[in-house]
Amino acid sequence: MIKIIAKKYAKAIIEDMSTSELEIFLKNLKKVAQAFFIQKFSDIIYSPYISNSDKENFVLGFFEDKNNKMVNFMRLLVFHHRLDIIPFVCEVLQAYINQKNKTYTGLLYLDKEVDSGILKQIRDNLSLSLKVDLQIQQIITQIQGIKLIIDELGIEISFLKENFFTQLKLHVLKAI
């Protein structure tokens, strides 16, 4: 539910701002979104004992370049007690900017770290095939195989040892 509300706010922001304004707005909003991981920040935001104007001033203190649109957006969120949607609004705005610039991030899940040369080769080949600018982040997990996920494009490529053996067994059984 909260993501749906965040998308509506993000849509209004996107329609109202130019690309350069949007990038500045997102940069400032990300600072606030990162602050949600700090317990004291969350305590202040959710406290019923702190006035809305104090919360508004507190959040606006994170912004470097304030303009009327940013201030009004924060006032709106404070008034409707929706400051908790800021991280979700950031996600939607970042996805929009990535889509507009054709810049995407892929997550590469592996059981061990891969050399940067191989990572660059994977990135370059996929960027060329998909005609987008692609960044790849390695995530070390316990899976035996390799899995690449590019959420914004809806792409998932995986080669897992377990799936390989399962498919091999099925193929052998069909051949018999």
Backbone as CSV, one residue per row, in Angstrom:
resi,resn,N_x,N_y,N_z,CA_x,CA_y,CA_z,C_x,C_y,C_z
1,MET,0.819,-1.196,0.000,0.000,0.000,0.000,0.865,1.264,0.000
2,ILE,1.920,1.208,0.796,2.784,2.388,0.919,3.510,2.673,-0.397
3,LYS,3.814,1.612,-1.143,4.487,1.806,-2.435,3.555,2.456,-3.454
4,ILE,2.292,2.131,-3.387,1.319,2.737,-4.297,1.199,4.232,-4.018
5,ILE,1.158,4.583,-2.750,1.081,5.995,-2.363,2.348,6.721,-2.799
6,ALA,3.499,6.078,-2.602,4.776,6.692,-2.993,4.823,6.923,-4.498
7,LYS,4.283,5.992,-5.276,4.267,6.157,-6.736,3.425,7.356,-7.151
8,LYS,2.339,7.597,-6.439,1.496,8.752,-6.773,2.224,10.056,-6.483
9,TYR,2.901,10.125,-5.356,3.682,11.317,-5.039,4.814,11.500,-6.052
10,ALA,5.484,10.407,-6.382,6.596,10.474,-7.335,6.107,10.918,-8.713
11,LYS,4.953,10.430,-9.118,4.398,10.821,-10.418,4.138,12.322,-10.458
12,ALA,3.613,12.863,-9.373,3.354,14.307,-9.310,4.664,15.096,-9.377
13,ILE,5.686,14.600,-8.701,6.998,15.266,-8.714,7.582,15.238,-10.123
14,ILE,7.513,14.085,-10.766,8.067,13.923,-12.115,7.379,14.861,-13.102
15,GLU,6.073,14.978,-12.994,5.330,15.846,-13.911,5.624,17.321,-13.681
16,ASP,6.003,17.673,-12.460,6.176,19.081,-12.104,7.600,19.594,-12.278
17,MET,8.586,18.693,-12.327,9.982,19.136,-12.344,10.682,18.762,-13.641
18,SER,11.665,19.581,-13.994,12.530,19.254,-15.127,13.524,18.182,-14.685
19,THR,14.242,17.621,-15.617,15.192,16.556,-15.294,16.284,17.036,-14.356
20,SER,16.814,18.217,-14.587,17.878,18.724,-13.712,17.347,19.002,-12.312
21,GLU,16.140,19.568,-12.212,15.532,19.791,-10.897,15.282,18.468,-10.193
22,LEU,14.857,17.494,-10.968,14.551,16.181,-10.414,15.799,15.514,-9.845
23,GLU,16.915,15.636,-10.528,18.161,15.042,-10.041,18.625,15.706,-8.747
24,ILE,18.506,17.024,-8.661,18.864,17.735,-7.429,17.919,17.334,-6.304
25,PHE,16.637,17.267,-6.619,15.634,16.873,-5.637,15.917,15.473,-5.113
26,LEU,16.232,14.552,-6.013,16.514,13.175,-5.620,17.764,13.100,-4.758
27,LYS,18.785,13.858,-5.108,20.018,13.870,-4.313,19.724,14.291,-2.873
28,ASN,18.922,15.321,-2.716,18.555,15.782,-1.379,17.660,14.780,-0.662
29,LEU,16.724,14.208,-1.394,15.787,13.266,-0.797,16.484,11.982,-0.350
30,LYS,17.529,11.582,-1.073,18.283,10.383,-0.688,18.948,10.551,0.675
31,LYS,19.382,11.767,0.977,19.986,12.015,2.292,18.978,11.756,3.399
32,VAL,17.754,12.191,3.184,16.699,11.962,4.171,16.373,10.472,4.240
33,ALA,16.313,9.812,3.089,16.000,8.383,3.051,17.050,7.567,3.798
34,GLN,18.319,7.942,3.669,19.382,7.229,4.381,19.291,7.455,5.881
35,ALA,18.768,8.600,6.272,18.645,8.898,7.701,17.611,8.005,8.381
36,PHE,16.709,7.405,7.619,15.709,6.514,8.208,16.348,5.271,8.833
37,PHE,17.585,4.966,8.477,18.276,3.826,9.068,18.841,4.159,10.444
38,ILE,18.801,5.423,10.826,19.284,5.855,12.138,18.089,5.884,13.087
39,GLN,18.210,5.184,14.186,17.094,5.040,15.117,16.619,6.382,15.675
40,LYS,17.537,7.268,16.011,17.144,8.564,16.578,16.332,9.384,15.580
41,PHE,16.696,9.296,14.315,15.938,10.002,13.274,14.505,9.479,13.232
42,SER,14.360,8.167,13.216,13.025,7.566,13.186,12.223,7.938,14.427
43,ASP,12.884,7.966,15.572,12.194,8.349,16.806,11.636,9.764,16.711
44,ILE,12.413,10.664,16.131,11.962,12.051,15.983,10.797,12.130,14.999
45,ILE,10.914,11.439,13.886,9.885,11.497,12.843,8.553,10.932,13.333
46,TYR,8.605,9.845,14.090,7.381,9.182,14.527,6.875,9.670,15.880
47,SER,7.587,10.574,16.515,7.208,11.047,17.845,5.954,11.924,17.792
48,PRO,4.968,11.606,18.626,3.771,12.459,18.680,4.004,13.737,19.495
49,TYR,5.124,13.802,20.205,5.408,14.942,21.075,6.131,16.074,20.351
50,ILE,6.601,15.824,19.160,7.305,16.848,18.376,6.322,17.416,17.362
51,SER,6.260,18.722,17.294,5.288,19.381,16.408,5.644,19.148,14.939
52,ASN,4.633,19.282,14.101,4.845,19.095,12.665,5.822,20.115,12.097
53,SER,5.768,21.337,12.582,6.686,22.361,12.063,8.130,22.041,12.444
54,ASP,8.330,21.479,13.645,9.683,21.079,14.042,10.181,19.905,13.192
55,LYS,9.292,18.969,12.905,9.662,17.842,12.042,10.018,18.338,10.639
56,GLU,9.215,19.269,10.153,9.463,19.831,8.824,10.822,20.520,8.768
57,ASN,11.111,21.355,9.751,12.403,22.049,9.796,13.556,21.063,9.946
58,PHE,13.331,20.017,10.730,14.360,18.999,10.931,14.690,18.297,9.614
59,VAL,13.675,17.897,8.877,13.887,17.194,7.604,14.481,18.136,6.564
60,LEU,14.007,19.365,6.525,14.538,20.330,5.555,15.994,20.676,5.835
61,GLY,16.458,20.431,7.038,17.860,20.659,7.369,18.802,19.749,6.599
62,PHE,18.294,18.647,6.077,19.108,17.726,5.283,19.329,18.239,3.861
63,PHE,18.469,19.134,3.406,18.526,19.622,2.029,19.594,20.687,1.887
64,GLU,20.433,20.547,0.865,21.453,21.557,0.581,20.851,22.706,-0.217
65,ASP,20.218,22.365,-1.323,19.632,23.368,-2.212,18.120,23.313,-2.072
66,LYS,17.565,24.207,-1.295,16.114,24.208,-1.094,15.463,25.123,-2.121
67,ASN,14.362,24.649,-2.677,13.523,25.519,-3.493,12.082,25.340,-3.027
68,ASN,11.192,26.139,-3.547,9.801,26.115,-3.086,9.148,24.752,-3.278
69,LYS,9.472,24.078,-4.365,8.862,22.778,-4.635,9.266,21.756,-3.579
70,MET,10.533,21.772,-3.196,11.013,20.836,-2.180,10.385,21.133,-0.822
71,VAL,10.336,22.405,-0.479,9.756,22.803,0.807,8.275,22.438,0.847
72,ASN,7.557,22.707,-0.231,6.130,22.376,-0.281,5.893,20.872,-0.224
73,PHE,6.753,20.111,-0.869,6.632,18.655,-0.822,6.807,18.149,0.607
74,MET,7.797,18.665,1.313,8.016,18.248,2.701,6.851,18.669,3.588
75,ARG,6.331,19.868,3.369,5.170,20.324,4.146,3.987,19.389,3.936
76,LEU,3.788,18.993,2.686,2.691,18.090,2.357,2.857,16.742,3.059
77,LEU,4.064,16.201,3.018,4.311,14.916,3.676,4.135,15.018,5.185
78,VAL,4.629,16.090,5.776,4.498,16.267,7.226,3.029,16.435,7.600
79,PHE,2.312,17.233,6.831,0.902,17.493,7.123,0.081,16.204,7.090
80,HIS,0.369,15.343,6.132,-0.384,14.093,5.983,0.265,12.915,6.718
81,HIS,1.288,13.193,7.521,1.996,12.157,8.296,2.496,11.029,7.391
82,ARG,3.158,11.411,6.312,3.652,10.435,5.336,5.159,10.536,5.116
83,LEU,5.879,10.987,6.097,7.333,11.077,5.941,7.970,9.708,5.724
84,ASP,7.294,8.667,6.171,7.845,7.324,6.034,7.866,6.816,4.593
85,ILE,7.232,7.523,3.658,7.263,7.076,2.257,8.465,7.626,1.499
86,ILE,9.266,8.450,2.141,10.405,9.076,1.454,11.336,8.049,0.806
87,PRO,11.732,6.962,1.492,12.603,5.982,0.812,11.959,5.362,-0.432
88,PHE,10.661,5.161,-0.387,9.966,4.567,-1.531,9.848,5.559,-2.685
89,VAL,9.642,6.832,-2.365,9.615,7.870,-3.397,10.978,7.948,-4.074
90,CYS,12.045,7.822,-3.272,13.407,7.821,-3.833,13.589,6.688,-4.832
91,GLU,13.106,5.509,-4.482,13.230,4.359,-5.382,12.535,4.625,-6.719
92,VAL,11.331,5.162,-6.658,10.565,5.415,-7.878,11.244,6.490,-8.721
93,LEU,11.700,7.556,-8.077,12.374,8.632,-8.813,13.676,8.148,-9.434
94,GLN,14.427,7.324,-8.693,15.680,6.791,-9.223,15.412,5.885,-10.419
95,ALA,14.372,5.066,-10.330,14.018,4.192,-11.453,13.620,5.014,-12.675
96,TYR,12.904,6.104,-12.469,12.502,6.973,-13.580,13.723,7.607,-14.242
97,ILE,14.635,8.141,-13.427,15.841,8.773,-13.976,16.695,7.739,-14.703
98,ASN,16.816,6.542,-14.125,17.577,5.475,-14.784,16.962,5.114,-16.132
99,GLN,15.646,5.030,-16.153,14.965,4.687,-17.402,15.160,5.786,-18.436
100,LYS,15.085,7.017,-18.008,15.242,8.141,-18.930,16.664,8.200,-19.489
101,ASN,17.662,7.932,-18.645,19.062,7.966,-19.066,19.542,6.632,-19.632
102,LYS,18.670,5.620,-19.581,19.017,4.255,-19.986,20.243,3.753,-19.228
103,THR,20.235,3.984,-17.931,21.295,3.527,-17.042,20.660,2.588,-16.022
104,TYR,21.172,1.386,-15.940,20.588,0.392,-15.054,21.674,-0.291,-14.238
105,THR,21.255,-0.881,-13.126,22.177,-1.606,-12.263,21.744,-3.061,-12.210
106,GLY,22.691,-3.950,-12.466,22.440,-5.372,-12.378,23.113,-5.942,-11.148
107,LEU,22.471,-6.909,-10.532,23.028,-7.572,-9.359,23.499,-8.959,-9.774
108,LEU,24.773,-9.218,-9.588,25.375,-10.490,-9.966,25.627,-11.295,-8.699
109,TYR,24.879,-12.387,-8.535,25.001,-13.241,-7.361,25.950,-14.384,-7.680
110,LEU,26.975,-14.540,-6.859,27.998,-15.570,-7.044,28.387,-16.155,-5.699
111,ASP,29.082,-17.302,-5.756,29.583,-17.873,-4.506,30.994,-17.405,-4.177
112,LYS,31.664,-16.765,-5.126,32.991,-16.195,-4.871,33.172,-14.952,-5.734
113,GLU,34.104,-14.102,-5.346,34.317,-12.848,-6.057,34.961,-13.094,-7.418
114,VAL,34.494,-12.332,-8.416,34.979,-12.451,-9.787,35.939,-11.306,-10.072
115,ASP,36.927,-11.585,-10.912,37.907,-10.585,-11.317,37.214,-9.402,-11.999
116,SER,37.736,-8.214,-11.793,37.121,-7.012,-12.366,37.135,-7.035,-13.897
117,GLY,38.111,-7.694,-14.503,38.161,-7.808,-15.962,36.989,-8.612,-16.504
118,ILE,36.669,-9.705,-15.837,35.529,-10.532,-16.246,34.230,-9.764,-16.034
119,LEU,34.158,-9.057,-14.928,32.974,-8.253,-14.632,32.767,-7.174,-15.693
120,LYS,33.855,-6.556,-16.111,33.794,-5.519,-17.155,33.349,-6.130,-18.482
121,GLN,33.841,-7.325,-18.782,33.469,-8.001,-20.025,31.973,-8.342,-20.028
122,ILE,31.470,-8.841,-18.910,30.038,-9.141,-18.795,29.224,-7.865,-18.982
123,ARG,29.649,-6.807,-18.302,28.946,-5.523,-18.386,28.931,-4.993,-19.817
124,ASP,30.090,-5.021,-20.474,30.182,-4.496,-21.838,29.326,-5.296,-22.818
125,ASN,29.371,-6.630,-22.712,28.582,-7.472,-23.612,27.081,-7.258,-23.415
126,LEU,26.653,-7.197,-22.157,25.234,-6.983,-21.897,24.798,-5.575,-22.294
127,SER,25.641,-4.592,-22.041,25.320,-3.210,-22.426,25.138,-3.105,-23.929
128,LEU,26.001,-3.773,-24.664,25.916,-3.763,-26.122,24.653,-4.478,-26.604
129,SER,24.350,-5.618,-26.004,23.170,-6.385,-26.413,21.871,-5.658,-26.092
130,LEU,21.813,-5.046,-24.916,20.582,-4.396,-24.473,20.482,-2.930,-24.891
131,LYS,21.597,-2.390,-25.389,21.676,-0.975,-25.800,21.340,-0.030,-24.651
132,VAL,21.921,-0.320,-23.490,21.766,0.521,-22.305,23.111,0.633,-21.612
133,ASP,23.216,1.602,-20.706,24.405,1.718,-19.871,24.149,0.873,-18.631
134,LEU,25.000,-0.082,-18.376,24.766,-1.043,-17.310,25.907,-1.027,-16.305
135,GLN,25.561,-1.029,-15.043,26.523,-1.182,-13.958,26.209,-2.510,-13.283
136,ILE,27.237,-3.225,-12.874,27.023,-4.522,-12.234,27.647,-4.512,-10.849
137,GLN,26.864,-4.943,-9.873,27.343,-5.080,-8.501,27.411,-6.563,-8.165
138,GLN,28.519,-6.959,-7.573,28.676,-8.348,-7.155,28.092,-8.532,-5.764
139,ILE,27.378,-9.623,-5.584,26.868,-9.985,-4.269,27.277,-11.431,-4.020
140,ILE,28.073,-11.623,-2.991,28.557,-12.962,-2.651,27.496,-13.666,-1.801
141,THR,27.042,-14.832,-2.284,26.029,-15.614,-1.572,26.467,-17.071,-1.524
142,GLN,25.615,-17.909,-0.993,25.928,-19.328,-0.858,25.446,-20.169,-2.041
143,ILE,24.887,-19.536,-3.077,24.398,-20.307,-4.221,25.570,-20.885,-5.008
144,GLN,25.350,-22.048,-5.586,26.375,-22.667,-6.417,25.997,-22.426,-7.871
145,GLY,26.571,-21.401,-8.420,26.275,-21.015,-9.790,26.404,-19.516,-9.930
146,ILE,25.691,-18.995,-10.914,25.739,-17.560,-11.183,24.327,-17.096,-11.529
147,LYS,24.000,-15.893,-11.054,22.669,-15.350,-11.287,22.787,-13.843,-11.456
148,LEU,22.244,-13.319,-12.545,22.262,-11.887,-12.819,20.825,-11.393,-12.896
149,ILE,20.525,-10.358,-12.112,19.182,-9.786,-12.088,19.277,-8.296,-12.387
150,ILE,18.514,-7.860,-13.388,18.375,-6.434,-13.692,16.893,-6.128,-13.513
151,ASP,16.533,-5.686,-12.315,15.132,-5.494,-11.945,14.384,-4.543,-12.860
152,GLU,14.979,-3.398,-13.138,14.275,-2.378,-13.905,13.918,-2.842,-15.312
153,LEU,14.691,-3.755,-15.849,14.426,-4.278,-17.191,13.670,-5.604,-17.155
154,GLY,13.487,-6.154,-15.965,12.787,-7.425,-15.834,13.591,-8.598,-16.366
155,ILE,14.913,-8.529,-16.224,15.787,-9.579,-16.746,16.389,-10.371,-15.594
156,GLU,16.321,-11.690,-15.717,16.972,-12.577,-14.758,17.630,-13.703,-15.545
157,ILE,18.934,-13.798,-15.418,19.704,-14.833,-16.095,20.379,-15.653,-15.009
158,SER,20.190,-16.967,-15.057,20.831,-17.769,-14.016,21.304,-19.102,-14.577
159,PHE,22.387,-19.541,-14.035,22.915,-20.870,-14.311,23.324,-21.435,-12.960
160,LEU,22.483,-22.306,-12.442,22.721,-22.870,-11.123,23.035,-24.353,-11.244
161,LYS,23.967,-24.799,-10.451,24.419,-26.188,-10.469,23.248,-27.135,-10.206
162,GLU,22.417,-26.791,-9.258,21.278,-27.627,-8.894,20.300,-27.767,-10.062
163,ASN,19.995,-26.667,-10.725,19.089,-26.712,-11.881,19.692,-27.502,-13.034
164,PHE,20.999,-27.363,-13.229,21.678,-28.091,-14.295,21.531,-29.596,-14.092
165,PHE,21.785,-30.070,-12.867,21.689,-31.505,-12.603,20.243,-31.993,-12.707
166,THR,19.299,-31.188,-12.295,17.889,-31.561,-12.406,17.493,-31.709,-13.870
167,GLN,17.883,-30.752,-14.694,17.561,-30.818,-16.120,18.288,-31.972,-16.802
168,LEU,19.515,-32.249,-16.385,20.271,-33.368,-16.942,19.587,-34.691,-16.615
169,LYS,19.126,-34.850,-15.380,18.417,-36.069,-14.977,17.138,-36.240,-15.794
170,LEU,16.383,-35.150,-15.960,15.151,-35.226,-16.751,15.442,-35.610,-18.197
171,HIS,16.499,-35.065,-18.753,16.876,-35.375,-20.129,17.255,-36.852,-20.272
172,VAL,18.005,-37.365,-19.316,18.412,-38.773,-19.347,17.190,-39.670,-19.202
173,LEU,16.276,-39.308,-18.295,15.074,-40.119,-18.099,14.184,-40.116,-19.344
174,LYS,14.098,-38.990,-20.031,13.305,-38.922,-21.259,13.941,-39.756,-22.364
175,ALA,15.263,-39.817,-22.376,15.972,-40.574,-23.408,15.798,-42.078,-23.218
176,ILE,15.545,-42.492,-22.002,15.404,-43.934,-21.719,14.070,-44.434,-22.100
